[in-house]
Amino acid sequence: MTDQMNSNETSETQKSREVAVGEDGTPGFKKKVWLWLLMCCVVPIALIGLGKKVALVIWVLLGRA
């Protein structure tokens, strides 16, 4: 079914239906929370784990020389 405007609807009514409202009443609140969690928690933990593996490989290679 297509989303056609009703003759009784104004363009503002149509736009307000399209905007997703977050829990605190602002659009995109959940996206901001997930972005913060990703950038401030998951990415640094992944980089620390990767850094440990790289350091281990370098330590092993230098130990053999």
MIFISE-300381 format. One line per 3 residues: number of its first residue (from 1); their letters; for each residue x, y, z of N, C-alpha, C. Coordinates in pm, 1 decimal, padded with zeros to 6 digits. Example, Ala and Ser with C-alpha at 12.3 -4.5 7.8 and 13.67 -1.06 7.14 Angstrom:
1	as	01319.0/-00569.0/00780.0/01230.0/-00450.0/00780.0/01320.0/-00330.0/00780.0 ~ 01285.0/-00225.0/00708.0/01367.0/-00106.0/00714.0/01290.0/00003.0/00787.0 .
END
This chain:
1	mtd	00084.9/-00117.1/00000.0/00000.0/00000.0/00000.0/00089.8/00123.9/00000.0 ~ 00056.5/00220.7/-00081.2/00137.6/00341.7/-00088.4/00097.2/00438.4/00020.8 ~ 00190.7/00524.3/00057.0/00164.8/00622.7/00162.1/00128.6/00754.9/00095.7 .
4	qmn	00003.5/00766.6/00054.9/-00040.5/00887.7/-00011.6/-00105.4/00980.8/00090.2 ~ -00089.9/01111.5/00064.1/-00146.1/01210.4/00154.3/-00297.8/01215.6/00141.6 ~ -00363.4/01219.8/00252.9/-00507.3/01235.9/00255.8/-00538.8/01381.3/00221.0 .
7	sne	-00650.6/01407.2/00160.7/-00685.5/01544.4/00124.5/-00705.2/01632.0/00247.8 ~ -00736.6/01571.7/00362.8/-00756.1/01647.0/00486.7/-00625.9/01672.0/00561.6 ~ -00517.3/01606.6/00518.5/-00389.4/01618.3/00587.8/-00306.2/01731.7/00530.5 .
10	tse	-00236.9/01801.6/00617.7/-00142.3/01903.1/00571.5/-00004.9/01838.8/00560.9 ~ 00089.3/01909.0/00500.5/00223.8/01854.2/00486.2/00291.7/01841.8/00623.0 ~ 00258.2/01928.7/00718.4/00316.5/01920.4/00852.6/00271.6/01793.2/00923.2 .
13	tqk	00146.0/01757.0/00905.7/00095.3/01634.2/00966.6/00168.0/01514.3/00908.1 ~ 00191.4/01517.0/00778.4/00262.3/01407.9/00711.4/00405.0/01397.3/00763.0 ~ 00473.7/01510.0/00776.9/00612.9/01509.8/00822.9/00622.4/01462.2/00967.8 .
16	sre	00526.7/01501.2/01052.1/00533.1/01462.3/01192.6/00516.0/01311.6/01208.1 ~ 00445.0/01248.6/01116.7/00429.2/01103.8/01122.5/00557.5/01032.4/01082.8 ~ 00638.7/01095.8/00994.8/00759.5/01032.8/00944.7/00875.4/01041.0/01043.0 .
19	vav	00876.0/01137.7/01134.5/00986.5/01156.5/01228.3/00973.6/01056.9/01342.3 ~ 01080.2/00981.1/01364.6/01081.3/00887.0/01476.1/01120.5/00961.7/01602.5 ~ 01040.0/00950.9/01703.8/01066.2/01022.1/01828.5/01123.7/00924.0/01928.4 .
22	ged	01236.5/00961.5/01991.2/01302.6/00875.3/02087.9/01234.6/00878.6/02222.5 ~ 01294.9/00808.0/02319.2/01235.6/00796.2/02451.6/01229.0/00929.3/02525.0 ~ 01325.9/01015.2/02501.3/01325.0/01144.0/02570.7/01253.0/01252.0/02491.2 .
25	gtp	01191.5/01214.2/02381.0/01115.7/01310.0/02302.4/01194.1/01373.9/02189.8 ~ 01322.5/01341.8/02176.1/01401.3/01398.2/02067.4/01425.7/01291.1/01962.5 ~ 01427.4/01330.6/01836.4/01451.5/01232.8/01730.7/01591.2/01173.1/01740.0 .
28	gfk	01600.3/01046.3/01717.9/01729.2/00981.0/01712.3/01797.6/00959.3/01845.1 ~ 01726.4/00962.3/01954.9/01789.2/00945.1/02086.2/01855.3/00808.1/02097.2 ~ 01785.5/00704.3/02052.6/01841.2/00569.6/02062.0/01964.8/00554.9/01974.5 .
31	kkv	01966.0/00620.2/01857.9/02082.6/00613.7/01770.6/02203.3/00676.7/01838.7 ~ 02182.0/00787.3/01909.4/02292.2/00854.4/01978.2/02347.3/00766.8/02089.8 ~ 02259.4/00698.5/02161.0/02303.9/00611.4/02269.9/02385.6/00496.3/02214.1 .
34	wlw	02336.4/00433.0/02107.9/02411.1/00320.7/02049.6/02542.6/00366.7/01990.8 ~ 02546.0/00484.5/01930.2/02670.4/00537.4/01875.2/02770.9/00563.9/01986.9 ~ 02724.7/00620.6/02098.3/02813.4/00646.0/02211.4/02868.8/00515.7/02266.7 .
37	llm	02782.3/00415.6/02283.1/02828.0/00286.4/02333.9/02931.1/00224.1/02240.7 ~ 02907.0/00234.5/02111.4/02998.6/00177.0/02014.6/03133.1/00247.3/02017.4 ~ 03132.1/00379.3/02012.7/03256.5/00455.0/02001.1/03334.2/00463.6/02132.4 .
40	ccv	03266.5/00463.6/02244.3/03334.9/00483.7/02371.8/03359.7/00355.1/02448.8 ~ 03295.3/00246.3/02413.1/03313.3/00121.7/02487.8/03365.3/00008.3/02400.2 ~ 03295.7/-00022.1/02293.6/03329.3/-00139.2/02213.3/03458.7/-00118.4/02135.0 .
43	vpi	03472.0/-00004.5/02068.0/03589.7/00020.3/01984.8/03718.6/00023.7/02067.8 ~ 03724.2/00095.4/02179.1/03848.2/00092.8/02258.3/03883.8/-00046.6/02310.7 ~ 03784.5/-00123.5/02352.1/03813.2/-00259.6/02399.4/03869.8/-00344.0/02286.2 .
46	ali	03813.2/-00329.7/02167.2/03863.9/-00403.8/02052.1/04006.3/-00360.1/02016.9 ~ 04034.4/-00231.0/02024.1/04168.4/-00182.4/01993.1/04270.2/-00229.1/02096.7 ~ 04231.6/-00233.5/02222.3/04322.3/-00284.0/02326.5/04353.3/-00431.1/02301.3 .
49	glg	04251.5/-00509.6/02267.8/04273.9/-00651.0/02238.2/04363.4/-00669.5/02117.4 ~ 04342.5/-00589.5/02013.3/04426.5/-00596.7/01894.4/04569.2/-00554.3/01927.3 ~ 04583.8/-00450.8/02008.1/04717.3/-00404.5/02047.1/04794.0/-00510.4/02125.1 .
52	kkv	04725.3/-00584.4/02210.9/04790.4/-00691.8/02286.3/04840.3/-00800.9/02192.8 ~ 04760.0/-00834.1/02092.0/04801.0/-00938.2/01997.2/04921.1/-00892.5/01914.4 ~ 04920.1/-00768.2/01870.1/05032.3/-00714.4/01793.1/05157.5/-00710.2/01880.3 .
55	alv	05143.5/-00668.7/02005.6/05258.0/-00664.3/02096.3/05313.8/-00804.7/02119.8 ~ 05227.3/-00903.9/02132.5/05272.0/-01041.2/02151.8/05349.4/-01091.1/02030.0 ~ 05300.7/-01062.0/01910.7/05370.2/-01104.8/01788.4/05507.4/-01038.0/01779.5 .
58	iwv	05513.5/-00908.5/01808.5/05642.1/-00837.9/01804.9/05736.7/-00895.1/01909.1 ~ 05687.5/-00923.9/02029.0/05770.8/-00979.9/02136.7/05825.3/-01116.1/02096.8 ~ 05743.0/-01198.8/02036.1/05787.3/-01331.6/01993.0/05890.6/-01318.8/01882.9 .
61	llg	05866.6/-01231.7/01784.9/05962.0/-01215.1/01673.9/06094.4/-01158.5/01722.2 ~ 06093.5/-01064.1/01816.7/06217.0/-01008.6/01869.7/06289.9/-01108.0/01959.1 ~ 06216.0/-01193.8/02023.4/06276.8/-01294.9/02109.3/06352.4/-01400.5/02031.6 .
64	ra	06310.3/-01426.8/01909.7/06378.0/-01526.1/01826.3/06503.8/-01471.3/01762.1 ~ 06513.9/-01338.9/01749.4/06629.0/-01281.5/01679.3/06754.6/-01281.5/01760.6 .
END
